């Protein structure tokens, strides 16, 4: 499902893994929404996510998370 948000962006719900997560994705963890600020590749196909608020989350190759991805309209 996609929805228009103010500013001409398109918000889309996506499922992300360590291989598909991107900077800017908004991931809900423990009832709070966190925006991914940076990513660090770890061994064994794992990724460490650094959220804009300073928290870290490490996910492995089989972790699946629901996220909102903002897409710009062209």
NORHU-V804818 format. One record per backbone hydrogen bond with DSSP energy under -0.5 kcal/mol. CO is the residue of the C=O (numbers start at 0). NH is the residue of the N-H. If there is no record, write none. Layout:
((CO | NH) (CO | NH))
This chain:
((0 | 12) (2 | 10) (4 | 7) (4 | 8) (7 | 72) (8 | 4) (8 | 10) (9 | 70) (10 | 2) (11 | 68) (13 | 15) (13 | 66) (15 | 64) (16 | 19) (16 | 20) (21 | 24) (24 | 26) (24 | 35) (25 | 67) (26 | 28) (26 | 33) (28 | 31) (31 | 28) (33 | 26) (34 | 51) (35 | 23) (37 | 49) (39 | 47) (42 | 45) (43 | 60) (45 | 41) (46 | 48) (46 | 58) (47 | 39) (48 | 50) (48 | 56) (49 | 36) (49 | 37) (50 | 53) (54 | 50) (56 | 48) (56 | 58) (58 | 46) (59 | 17) (59 | 62) (64 | 15) (65 | 27) (66 | 13) (67 | 25) (68 | 11) (68 | 70) (70 | 9))
